[in-house]
Amino acid sequence: MKVFKTSLLAIAMLAIVSCSDKKKEEPFGKIETTEEVTTTNEATENISDGDLAIVNKGKEIFEGKGTCVACHQPSTKVVGPSLKEISGIYKEKNSSIVTFLKGEGEAIVDPSQYEVMKANFAITKAMSDEELQSLEAYIHSF
């Protein structure tokens, strides 16, 4: 009888513990932004508040209506090259990301991906010069 009561108590305790309200969220479809935030913070430490506002606007466009985040990440090649790679090559060649996003420049980072990127020109060509410059500032923050 004592073993039965002990077993019953153990089962009851297990049932109570397993019915906890603490649920683990699954990361499916979520993009981890820890690396991006760290990189942006390091890269933007020494810029003015006005320039930081432009970079933040660019980030908003990059992650939102620009849909850039679907193919580009801060330091990892996904479909398209990383933001660090894009920024480095454009700075090295003294070229304009804005000109490219308007569809008026050649692909200098990864020409093999030009046809994939070309489909997004409908989005970027509809952006104002101010939005494109903000997007460029955000990319150069890496």
DSSP file (Angstrom, degrees, kcal/mol; ACC not computed):
  #  RESIDUE AA STRUCTURE BP1 BP2  ACC     N-H-->O    O-->H-N    N-H-->O    O-->H-N    TCO  KAPPA ALPHA  PHI   PSI    X-CA   Y-CA   Z-CA
    1    1 A M     >        0   0    0      0, 0.0     4,-2.3     0, 0.0     5,-0.2   0.000 360.0 360.0 360.0 -39.7    0.0    0.0    0.0
    2    2 A K  H  >  +     0   0    0      1,-0.2     4,-2.2     2,-0.2     5,-0.2   0.890 360.0  49.9 -63.4 -39.8    2.9    2.4    0.8
    3    3 A V  H  > S+     0   0    0      2,-0.2     4,-2.6     1,-0.2    -1,-0.2   0.887 109.5  52.5 -65.1 -39.6    4.5    1.8   -2.6
    4    4 A F  H  > S+     0   0    0      2,-0.2     4,-2.6     1,-0.2    -2,-0.2   0.923 110.3  46.6 -62.8 -45.5    1.1    2.5   -4.3
    5    5 A K  H  X S+     0   0    0     -4,-2.3     4,-2.4     2,-0.2    -2,-0.2   0.899 113.1  49.5 -64.0 -41.4    0.7    5.8   -2.4
    6    6 A T  H  X S+     0   0    0     -4,-2.2     4,-2.3     2,-0.2    -2,-0.2   0.915 112.7  47.2 -64.2 -43.3    4.3    6.8   -3.2
    7    7 A S  H  X S+     0   0    0     -4,-2.6     4,-2.4     2,-0.2    -2,-0.2   0.914 112.1  49.8 -63.6 -43.7    3.8    5.9   -6.9
    8    8 A L  H  X S+     0   0    0     -4,-2.6     4,-2.2     1,-0.2    -2,-0.2   0.897 111.2  49.3 -62.6 -41.2    0.5    7.8   -7.0
    9    9 A L  H  X S+     0   0    0     -4,-2.4     4,-2.4     2,-0.2    -1,-0.2   0.903 110.6  50.4 -64.3 -42.7    2.1   10.9   -5.4
   10   10 A A  H  X S+     0   0    0     -4,-2.3     4,-2.3     2,-0.2    -2,-0.2   0.908 111.1  48.5 -63.1 -42.5    5.0   10.8   -7.9
   11   11 A I  H  X S+     0   0    0     -4,-2.4     4,-2.2     2,-0.2    -1,-0.2   0.900 111.2  50.4 -64.9 -41.2    2.6   10.5  -10.9
   12   12 A A  H  X S+     0   0    0     -4,-2.2     4,-2.1     2,-0.2    -2,-0.2   0.913 111.2  48.4 -63.7 -43.0    0.6   13.5   -9.5
   13   13 A M  H  X S+     0   0    0     -4,-2.4     4,-2.4     1,-0.2    -2,-0.2   0.907 111.1  50.7 -64.0 -41.9    3.7   15.6   -9.1
   14   14 A L  H  X S+     0   0    0     -4,-2.3     4,-2.4     1,-0.2    -1,-0.2   0.898 109.7  50.7 -62.5 -41.0    4.9   14.8  -12.6
   15   15 A A  H  X S+     0   0    0     -4,-2.2     4,-0.9     2,-0.2    -1,-0.2   0.894 110.9  48.6 -64.0 -40.9    1.5   15.7  -14.0
   16   16 A I  H  < S+     0   0    0     -4,-2.1     3,-0.5     1,-0.2    -2,-0.2   0.924 113.4  46.5 -66.1 -45.0    1.6   19.1  -12.2
   17   17 A V  H >< S+     0   0    0     -4,-2.4     3,-1.2     1,-0.2    -2,-0.2   0.891 111.1  51.4 -65.7 -40.3    5.1   19.9  -13.3
   18   18 A S  H 3< S+     0   0    0     -4,-2.4    -1,-0.2     1,-0.3    -2,-0.2   0.674 101.7  62.2 -74.7 -14.6    4.4   18.9  -16.9
   19   19 A C  T 3< S+     0   0    0     -4,-0.9    -1,-0.3    -3,-0.5    -2,-0.2   0.164  76.0 140.1 -93.6  18.4    1.3   21.1  -17.1
   20   20 A S    <   -     0   0    0     -3,-1.2    -3,-0.1     1,-0.1    -4,-0.0  -0.207  59.5-129.0 -60.5 151.5    3.3   24.3  -16.5
   21   21 A D  S    S+     0   0    0      2,-0.1     2,-0.7     0, 0.0    -1,-0.1   0.563  76.9 110.0 -78.7  -9.2    2.3   27.4  -18.4
   22   22 A K        -     0   0    0      2,-0.0     2,-0.4     1,-0.0    -2,-0.1  -0.571  49.2-178.1 -72.8 113.1    5.9   28.0  -19.5
   23   23 A K        -     0   0    0     -2,-0.7     2,-0.5     0, 0.0    -2,-0.1  -0.922  24.5-128.4-116.1 139.8    6.0   27.2  -23.2
   24   24 A K        -     0   0    0     -2,-0.4     2,-0.3     1,-0.0    -2,-0.0  -0.725  22.9-131.8 -86.8 128.4    9.1   27.3  -25.3
   25   25 A E        -     0   0    0     -2,-0.5    -1,-0.0     2,-0.0     0, 0.0  -0.635  17.3-129.9 -80.6 135.5    8.7   29.5  -28.5
   26   26 A E        -     0   0    0     -2,-0.3    -1,-0.0     1,-0.1     0, 0.0  -0.667   6.5-142.2 -83.5 139.2    9.9   27.8  -31.7
   27   27 A P    >   +     0   0    0      0, 0.0     3,-2.3     0, 0.0    -1,-0.1   0.351  50.7 140.0 -84.1   8.0   12.3   30.0  -33.8
   28   28 A F  T 3  S+     0   0    0      1,-0.3     3,-0.1     3,-0.0    -2,-0.1  -0.283  77.1   3.1 -58.0 128.1   10.8   28.9  -37.1
   29   29 A G  T 3  S+     0   0    0      1,-0.3     2,-0.4    -2,-0.0    -1,-0.3   0.444 102.8 120.6  78.7  -0.1   10.6   31.8  -39.5
   30   30 A K    <   -     0   0    0     -3,-2.3     2,-0.5     0, 0.0    -1,-0.3  -0.798  56.4-140.6 -99.4 140.3   12.2   34.2  -37.1
   31   31 A I        -     0   0    0     -2,-0.4     2,-0.3    -3,-0.1    -3,-0.0  -0.864  17.2-128.4-100.1 126.0   15.5   35.9  -38.0
   32   32 A E        -     0   0    0     -2,-0.5     4,-0.2     1,-0.1     3,-0.1  -0.584  26.1-179.1 -72.9 129.1   18.0   36.3  -35.3
   33   33 A T     >  +     0   0    0     -2,-0.3     4,-2.7     2,-0.1     5,-0.2   0.341  51.8 101.8-112.8   5.6   19.1   39.9  -35.1
   34   34 A T  H  > S+     0   0    0      1,-0.2     4,-2.3     2,-0.2     5,-0.2   0.926  86.0  46.4 -56.8 -47.4   21.6   39.8  -32.3
   35   35 A E  H  > S+     0   0    0      1,-0.2     4,-2.8     2,-0.2    -1,-0.2   0.915 113.0  49.9 -62.1 -43.5   24.6   39.9  -34.7
   36   36 A E  H  > S+     0   0    0     -4,-0.2     4,-3.0     2,-0.2     5,-0.2   0.928 111.0  47.7 -63.0 -46.3   23.1   42.7  -36.7
   37   37 A V  H  X S+     0   0    0     -4,-2.7     4,-2.7     2,-0.2    -1,-0.2   0.925 114.0  47.6 -62.6 -44.6   22.3   44.9  -33.6
   38   38 A T  H  X S+     0   0    0     -4,-2.3     4,-2.5    -5,-0.2     5,-0.2   0.938 114.3  46.5 -60.4 -48.2   25.8   44.3  -32.3
   39   39 A T  H  X S+     0   0    0     -4,-2.8     4,-2.6     1,-0.2    -2,-0.2   0.928 113.6  48.0 -62.3 -45.8   27.5   45.1  -35.6
   40   40 A T  H  X S+     0   0    0     -4,-3.0     4,-2.0    -5,-0.2    -1,-0.2   0.916 111.3  50.8 -62.6 -42.5   25.4   48.2  -36.1
   41   41 A N  H  < S+     0   0    0     -4,-2.7     4,-0.4    -5,-0.2    -1,-0.2   0.919 113.0  45.5 -62.4 -42.8   26.1   49.4  -32.6
   42   42 A E  H >< S+     0   0    0     -4,-2.5     3,-0.7     1,-0.2     4,-0.2   0.905 116.2  46.3 -64.4 -41.3   29.8   49.0  -33.1
   43   43 A A  H 3< S+     0   0    0     -4,-2.6     3,-0.3     1,-0.2    -1,-0.2   0.754 115.8  44.5 -74.6 -24.7   29.8   50.6  -36.5
   44   44 A T  T >< S+     0   0    0     -4,-2.0     3,-1.3    -5,-0.2    -1,-0.2   0.302  78.6 103.6-106.4   9.6   27.6   53.6  -35.5
   45   45 A E  T <  S+     0   0    0     -3,-0.7    -1,-0.2    -4,-0.4    -2,-0.1   0.865  87.1  40.6 -57.9 -37.8   29.3   54.5  -32.2
   46   46 A N  T 3  S+     0   0    0     -3,-0.3     2,-0.3    -4,-0.2    -1,-0.2   0.088  92.8 101.8-105.1  22.9   31.1   57.5  -33.7
   47   47 A I  S <  S-     0   0    0     -3,-1.3    -3,-0.0     1,-0.1     5,-0.0  -0.770  74.2-102.2-107.6 157.1   28.4   59.0  -36.0
   48   48 A S     >  -     0   0    0     -2,-0.3     4,-2.5     1,-0.1     5,-0.2  -0.174  31.6-108.6 -69.5 164.1   26.3   62.0  -35.3
   49   49 A D  H  > S+     0   0    0      1,-0.2     4,-2.1     2,-0.2     5,-0.1   0.876 120.0  53.3 -60.5 -38.5   22.7   61.8  -34.2
   50   50 A G  H  > S+     0   0    0      2,-0.2     4,-1.5     1,-0.2    -1,-0.2   0.917 111.3  44.7 -63.7 -43.6   21.5   63.0  -37.7
   51   51 A D  H  > S+     0   0    0      1,-0.2     4,-2.4     2,-0.2    -2,-0.2   0.871 110.7  54.8 -68.4 -35.8   23.5   60.4  -39.5
   52   52 A L  H  X S+     0   0    0     -4,-2.5     4,-2.7     1,-0.2    -2,-0.2   0.878 104.8  53.9 -64.5 -36.9   22.3   57.7  -37.0
   53   53 A A  H  X S+     0   0    0     -4,-2.1     4,-2.0     2,-0.2    -1,-0.2   0.888 108.9  49.1 -62.9 -38.8   18.7   58.7  -37.8
   54   54 A I  H  X S+     0   0    0     -4,-1.5     4,-2.3     2,-0.2    84,-0.2   0.923 111.4  48.7 -66.4 -44.4   19.5   58.1  -41.5
   55   55 A V  H  X S+     0   0    0     -4,-2.4     4,-2.3     1,-0.2    -2,-0.2   0.912 111.2  50.3 -61.7 -43.0   21.1   54.7  -40.8
   56   56 A N  H  X S+     0   0    0     -4,-2.7     4,-2.2     2,-0.2    -1,-0.2   0.880 109.3  51.0 -64.0 -38.0   18.0   53.8  -38.7
   57   57 A K  H  X S+     0   0    0     -4,-2.0     4,-2.1     2,-0.2    -1,-0.2   0.907 109.8  51.1 -63.8 -41.1   15.7   54.8  -41.5
   58   58 A G  H  X S+     0   0    0     -4,-2.3     4,-2.9    76,-0.3    -2,-0.2   0.890 108.4  51.3 -62.3 -39.8   17.8   52.7  -43.9
   59   59 A K  H  X S+     0   0    0     -4,-2.3     4,-2.5     2,-0.2     5,-0.2   0.910 108.3  52.2 -62.7 -42.2   17.5   49.7  -41.5
   60   60 A E  H  X S+     0   0    0     -4,-2.2     4,-1.3     1,-0.2     5,-0.2   0.910 113.5  43.4 -60.4 -43.5   13.7   50.2  -41.4
   61   61 A I  H  <>S+     0   0    0     -4,-2.1     5,-2.5     2,-0.2     6,-0.5   0.920 112.1  54.0 -67.0 -44.4   13.6   50.1  -45.2
   62   62 A F  H  <5S+     0   0    0     -4,-2.9     7,-1.6     1,-0.2     6,-0.7   0.895 117.6  35.6 -57.2 -44.2   16.0   47.2  -45.4
   63   63 A E  H  <5S+     0   0    0     -4,-2.5    -1,-0.2     5,-0.2    -2,-0.2   0.650 128.7  31.2 -86.6 -16.4   13.9   45.1  -43.1
   64   64 A G  T ><5S+     0   0    0     -4,-1.3     3,-1.9    -5,-0.2    -3,-0.2   0.524 126.0   1.6-108.7-110.3   10.5   46.3  -44.3
   65   65 A K  T 3 5S+     0   0    0      1,-0.3    -3,-0.1    -5,-0.2    -4,-0.1   0.705 124.4  61.1 -64.0 -20.9    9.4   47.5  -47.7
   66   66 A G  T 3 <S-     0   0    0     -5,-2.5    -1,-0.3    -6,-0.2    -4,-0.2   0.723  85.4-155.1 -74.7 -20.0   12.8   46.9  -49.3
   67   67 A T    X   +     0   0    0     -3,-1.9     3,-1.2    -6,-0.5     4,-0.3   0.663  49.2 135.4  52.1  20.6   12.5   43.2  -48.5
   68   68 A C  G >>  +     0   0    0     -6,-0.7     4,-2.1    -7,-0.3     3,-1.9   0.837  55.7  69.5 -64.7 -34.6   16.3   43.2  -48.6
   69   69 A V  G 34 S+     0   0    0     -7,-1.6    -1,-0.3     1,-0.3    -6,-0.1   0.698  84.4  71.8 -61.3 -19.5   16.6   41.1  -45.5
   70   70 A A  G <4 S+     0   0    0     -3,-1.2    -1,-0.3     1,-0.2    -2,-0.2   0.811 117.6  16.2 -65.7 -28.6   15.1   38.1  -47.4
   71   71 A C  T <4 S+     0   0    0     -3,-1.9     9,-2.2    -4,-0.3     8,-0.9   0.584 120.6  60.9-120.1 -16.2   18.4   37.7  -49.3
   72   72 A H  B  <  -A   77   0A   0     -4,-2.1    10,-0.2     6,-0.1    -1,-0.1  -0.946  51.2-179.8-124.3 137.8   21.0   39.7  -47.4
   73   73 A Q        -     0   0    0      3,-0.8    10,-2.3    -2,-0.4    11,-0.3  -0.857  41.2-103.3-125.2 162.4   22.4   39.4  -43.9
   74   74 A P  S    S-     0   0    0      0, 0.0    10,-2.2     0, 0.0    11,-0.2   0.912 108.3  -2.1 -55.1 -50.2   25.1   41.5  -42.1
   75   75 A S  S    S+     0   0    0      8,-0.2     2,-0.4     7,-0.2     7,-0.1   0.317 117.2  76.8-130.2  10.6   28.0   39.1  -42.3
   76   76 A T  S    S-     0   0    0      5,-0.1    -3,-0.8     8,-0.0     2,-0.4  -0.979  72.0-126.3-127.6 134.5   26.7   35.9  -44.0
   77   77 A K  B     +A   72   0A   0     -2,-0.4    -5,-0.1     1,-0.1     5,-0.0  -0.650  39.2 159.1 -74.2 126.7   26.0   35.2  -47.7
   78   78 A V  S    S-     0   0    0      2,-1.8    -6,-0.1    -7,-0.6    -1,-0.1   0.505  78.0 -34.3-110.1-100.8   22.5   33.9  -48.0
   79   79 A V  S    S+     0   0    0     -8,-0.9    -7,-0.1    -9,-0.1    -8,-0.1   0.865 139.3  29.7 -84.8 -49.3   21.1   34.3  -51.5
   80   80 A G  S    S-     0   0    0     -9,-2.2    -2,-1.8     1,-0.2    -7,-0.2  -0.535 106.0 -75.6-102.3 172.6   22.9   37.6  -52.0
   81   81 A P        -     0   0    0      0, 0.0    -1,-0.2     0, 0.0    -8,-0.1  -0.179  55.9 -93.1 -65.2 161.1   26.2   38.8  -50.6
   82   82 A S     >  -     0   0    0    -10,-0.2     4,-2.5    -7,-0.1     5,-0.2  -0.282  30.2-114.8 -70.7 160.2   26.5   40.0  -47.0
   83   83 A L  H  > S+     0   0    0    -10,-2.3     4,-2.9     1,-0.2     5,-0.2   0.865 117.5  55.5 -63.8 -36.6   26.2   43.7  -46.2
   84   84 A K  H  > S+     0   0    0    -10,-2.2     4,-2.5   -11,-0.3    -1,-0.2   0.921 110.1  45.6 -61.4 -43.5   29.8   43.7  -45.1
   85   85 A E  H  > S+     0   0    0    -11,-0.2     4,-2.4     2,-0.2     5,-0.3   0.928 113.8  48.3 -66.1 -45.0   30.9   42.4  -48.5
   86   86 A I  H  X S+     0   0    0     -4,-2.5     4,-2.5     1,-0.2     5,-0.2   0.954 114.6  45.6 -59.7 -51.1   28.7   44.8  -50.4
   87   87 A S  H  X S+     0   0    0     -4,-2.9     4,-2.5    52,-0.2     5,-0.2   0.922 112.7  50.7 -59.5 -46.5   29.8   47.8  -48.3
   88   88 A G  H  X S+     0   0    0     -4,-2.5     4,-2.5    -5,-0.2    -1,-0.2   0.916 113.2  44.0 -59.8 -45.8   33.5   46.9  -48.6
   89   89 A I  H  X S+     0   0    0     -4,-2.4     4,-2.4     2,-0.2    -1,-0.2   0.908 113.9  49.5 -69.3 -42.0   33.4   46.4  -52.4
   90   90 A Y  H  <>S+     0   0    0     -4,-2.5     5,-2.6    -5,-0.3     4,-0.3   0.892 114.5  45.5 -65.1 -38.2   31.4   49.6  -53.0
   91   91 A K  H ><5S+     0   0    0     -4,-2.5     3,-0.9    -5,-0.2    -2,-0.2   0.926 112.7  50.9 -67.7 -43.9   33.8   51.6  -50.8
   92   92 A E  H 3<5S+     0   0    0     -4,-2.5    -2,-0.2     1,-0.3    -1,-0.2   0.881 117.4  38.7 -60.3 -40.5   36.9   50.0  -52.4
   93   93 A K  T 3<5S-     0   0    0     -4,-2.4    -1,-0.3    -5,-0.2    -2,-0.2   0.388 106.5-126.8 -92.6   2.8   35.6   50.8  -56.0
   94   94 A N  T < 5 +     0   0    0     -3,-0.9     2,-0.2    -4,-0.3    -3,-0.2   0.913  59.3 150.1  51.1  47.5   34.2   54.2  -54.9
   95   95 A S      < -     0   0    0     -5,-2.6     2,-0.6    -6,-0.2    -1,-0.2  -0.633  48.1-112.9-109.8 166.8   30.9   53.2  -56.4
   96   96 A S     >  -     0   0    0     -2,-0.2     4,-1.5     1,-0.2     5,-0.1  -0.883  12.0-166.1-107.2 120.7   27.3   54.2  -55.5
   97   97 A I  H  > S+     0   0    0     -2,-0.6     4,-2.7     2,-0.2     5,-0.2   0.861  94.2  59.6 -66.3 -35.8   24.9   51.6  -54.2
   98   98 A V  H  > S+     0   0    0      1,-0.2     4,-1.6     2,-0.2     6,-0.2   0.923 102.7  51.2 -59.2 -45.6   22.1   54.1  -54.9
   99   99 A T  H  4>S+     0   0    0      1,-0.2     5,-2.2     2,-0.2     6,-0.6   0.915 111.7  47.6 -58.9 -43.8   23.0   54.1  -58.6
  100  100 A F  H ><5S+     0   0    0     -4,-1.5     3,-1.9     4,-0.2     5,-0.3   0.927 109.7  52.2 -63.3 -44.7   22.9   50.3  -58.7
  101  101 A L  H 3<5S+     0   0    0     -4,-2.7    -1,-0.2     1,-0.3    -2,-0.2   0.739 103.9  57.8 -67.6 -21.6   19.5   50.2  -56.9
  102  102 A K  T 3<5S-     0   0    0     -4,-1.6    -1,-0.3    -3,-0.2    -2,-0.2   0.531 118.8-114.3 -79.9  -5.8   18.1   52.6  -59.4
  103  103 A G  T < 5S+     0   0    0     -3,-1.9    -3,-0.2    -4,-0.3    -2,-0.1   0.656  91.5 108.6  82.1  16.5   19.0   50.1  -62.1
  104  104 A E      < +     0   0    0     -5,-2.2     2,-0.3    -6,-0.2    -4,-0.2   0.375  65.6  61.7-107.2   2.1   21.5   52.5  -63.6
  105  105 A G  S    S-     0   0    0     -6,-0.6     2,-0.2    -5,-0.3    -2,-0.0  -0.853  81.7-106.5-127.4 162.7   24.8   50.7  -62.5
  106  106 A E        -     0   0    0     -2,-0.3     2,-0.6     1,-0.1    -2,-0.1  -0.483  39.5 -99.0 -86.0 159.6   26.4   47.4  -63.1
  107  107 A A        +     0   0    0      1,-0.2    -1,-0.1    -2,-0.2     7,-0.1  -0.669  47.5 165.1 -77.2 117.5   26.6   44.6  -60.6
  108  108 A I        +     0   0    0     -2,-0.6    -1,-0.2     2,-0.1    -2,-0.0   0.603  65.2  53.0-110.7 -14.7   30.0   44.8  -59.1
  109  109 A V  S    S-     0   0    0      1,-0.2    -2,-0.1     2,-0.0   -23,-0.0   0.953 131.3  -7.8 -86.5 -57.1   29.7   42.6  -56.0
  110  110 A D    >   -     0   0    0      1,-0.1     3,-2.5   -29,-0.1     4,-0.2  -0.661  61.3-177.8-143.2  81.4   28.4   39.3  -57.4
  111  111 A P  G >  S+     0   0    0      0, 0.0     3,-1.5     0, 0.0     4,-0.3   0.744  80.1  69.5 -55.0 -24.7   27.4   39.6  -61.0
  112  112 A S  G 3  S+     0   0    0      1,-0.3     3,-0.2     2,-0.1     4,-0.2   0.736 100.0  49.0 -66.6 -20.1   26.2   36.0  -61.0
  113  113 A Q  G <> S+     0   0    0     -3,-2.5     4,-2.3     1,-0.2     3,-0.4   0.322  79.9 104.2 -98.4   6.2   23.3   37.1  -58.8
  114  114 A Y  H <> S+     0   0    0     -3,-1.5     4,-3.0     1,-0.2    -1,-0.2   0.895  76.9  52.8 -57.8 -43.8   22.3   40.0  -60.9
  115  115 A E  H  > S+     0   0    0     -4,-0.3     4,-0.8    -3,-0.2    -1,-0.2   0.865 110.0  48.9 -63.3 -35.3   19.2   38.4  -62.5
  116  116 A V  H >4 S+     0   0    0     -3,-0.4     3,-0.6     1,-0.2     4,-0.3   0.933 115.3  44.0 -66.8 -45.6   17.9   37.5  -59.0
  117  117 A M  H >< S+     0   0    0     -4,-2.3     3,-2.2     1,-0.2     4,-0.5   0.855 101.1  69.4 -67.4 -35.3   18.5   41.1  -57.8
  118  118 A K  H >< S+     0   0    0     -4,-3.0     3,-1.3     1,-0.3     4,-0.3   0.815  89.4  63.2 -54.7 -33.1   17.0   42.6  -61.0
  119  119 A A  T X< S+     0   0    0     -4,-0.8     3,-0.6    -3,-0.6    -1,-0.3   0.773  99.9  54.9 -63.4 -25.0   13.5   41.3  -59.9
  120  120 A N  T X> S+     0   0    0     -3,-2.2     4,-2.1    -4,-0.3     3,-1.1   0.535  80.6  88.8 -87.4  -6.7   13.8   43.7  -56.9
  121  121 A F  H <> S+     0   0    0     -3,-1.3     4,-3.0    -4,-0.5     5,-0.3   0.792  77.6  66.3 -62.3 -26.0   14.5   46.8  -59.0
  122  122 A A  H <> S+     0   0    0     -3,-0.6     4,-0.5    -4,-0.3    -1,-0.3   0.881 108.1  40.2 -60.2 -36.1   10.7   47.3  -59.2
  123  123 A I  H X4 S+     0   0    0     -3,-1.1     3,-0.5    -4,-0.2     4,-0.4   0.940 119.0  43.5 -75.9 -49.9   10.8   48.0  -55.5
  124  124 A T  H >< S+     0   0    0     -4,-2.1     3,-1.1     1,-0.2    -2,-0.2   0.835 108.9  56.7 -71.6 -32.1   14.0   50.0  -55.3
  125  125 A K  H 3< S+     0   0    0     -4,-3.0    -1,-0.2     1,-0.2    -2,-0.2   0.779 103.2  56.7 -68.1 -24.3   13.2   52.1  -58.4
  126  126 A A  T << S+     0   0    0     -4,-0.5    -1,-0.2    -3,-0.5    -2,-0.2   0.570  90.2  97.7 -81.8  -8.7   10.0   53.2  -56.7
  127  127 A M  S <  S-     0   0    0     -3,-1.1     2,-0.1    -4,-0.4    -3,-0.0  -0.476  79.2-112.9 -80.2 151.0   11.9   54.5  -53.7
  128  128 A S     >  -     0   0    0     -2,-0.1     4,-2.4     1,-0.1     5,-0.2  -0.330  28.5-108.9 -73.9 163.4   12.8   58.2  -53.3
  129  129 A D  H  > S+     0   0    0      1,-0.2     4,-2.5     2,-0.2     5,-0.2   0.887 121.6  55.3 -59.2 -38.4   16.4   59.3  -53.4
  130  130 A E  H  > S+     0   0    0      2,-0.2     4,-2.0     1,-0.2    -1,-0.2   0.910 108.1  47.2 -62.0 -43.2   16.2   60.0  -49.7
  131  131 A E  H  > S+     0   0    0      2,-0.2     4,-2.3     1,-0.2    -2,-0.2   0.917 112.8  49.0 -64.8 -43.0   15.1   56.4  -49.0
  132  132 A L  H  X S+     0   0    0     -4,-2.4     4,-2.4     1,-0.2    -2,-0.2   0.886 110.5  50.5 -65.0 -38.4   17.8   55.0  -51.2
  133  133 A Q  H  X S+     0   0    0     -4,-2.5     4,-2.4     2,-0.2    -1,-0.2   0.870 110.2  50.4 -67.5 -35.9   20.5   57.1  -49.5
  134  134 A S  H  X S+     0   0    0     -4,-2.0     4,-2.3     2,-0.2   -76,-0.3   0.906 110.5  49.6 -65.2 -41.8   19.3   55.9  -46.1
  135  135 A L  H  X S+     0   0    0     -4,-2.3     4,-2.3     2,-0.2    -2,-0.2   0.910 111.2  49.1 -63.1 -43.0   19.5   52.3  -47.4
  136  136 A E  H  X S+     0   0    0     -4,-2.4     4,-2.5     2,-0.2    -2,-0.2   0.909 109.8  51.8 -62.7 -43.0   23.0   52.9  -48.6
  137  137 A A  H  X S+     0   0    0     -4,-2.4     4,-0.5     1,-0.2    -2,-0.2   0.890 109.3  50.7 -61.4 -39.8   24.0   54.5  -45.3
  138  138 A Y  H >< S+     0   0    0     -4,-2.3     3,-1.1   -84,-0.2    -2,-0.2   0.932 110.3  48.2 -64.2 -45.3   22.6   51.5  -43.5
  139  139 A I  H >< S+     0   0    0     -4,-2.3     3,-1.4     1,-0.3   -52,-0.2   0.909 110.2  52.4 -61.5 -41.9   24.6   49.1  -45.7
  140  140 A H  H 3< S+     0   0    0     -4,-2.5    -1,-0.3     1,-0.3    -2,-0.2   0.589  91.1  77.6 -72.3  -8.3   27.8   51.2  -45.2
  141  141 A S  T <<        0   0    0     -3,-1.1    -1,-0.3    -4,-0.5    -2,-0.2   0.570 360.0 360.0 -75.8  -5.6   27.3   51.0  -41.4
  142  142 A F    <         0   0    0     -3,-1.4    -1,-0.2    -4,-0.2    -2,-0.2   0.425 360.0 360.0 -97.1 360.0   28.6   47.4  -41.5
